[in-house]
């Protein structure tokens, strides 16, 4: 159920908001990857979650065009 509401929230965002969220997610992914290289992360699955979030955001952004 939470996944459905998250997808609905993404679909309701404006293109500018989508681009902002994509940029923030990419920065977070970069920082997580950097942290993982220097020291092990407590939760390495976080990288996968962020990658998938970016994919969802990009899909929604392309659908709006």
Buried (B, 14 or more C-beta within 10 A) or exposed (E): EEEEEEEEEBEEBEEEEBEEBBEEBBEBBEEBBEBEEEEEBEEEEBBEEBBEBBEBBEEBBEEEE
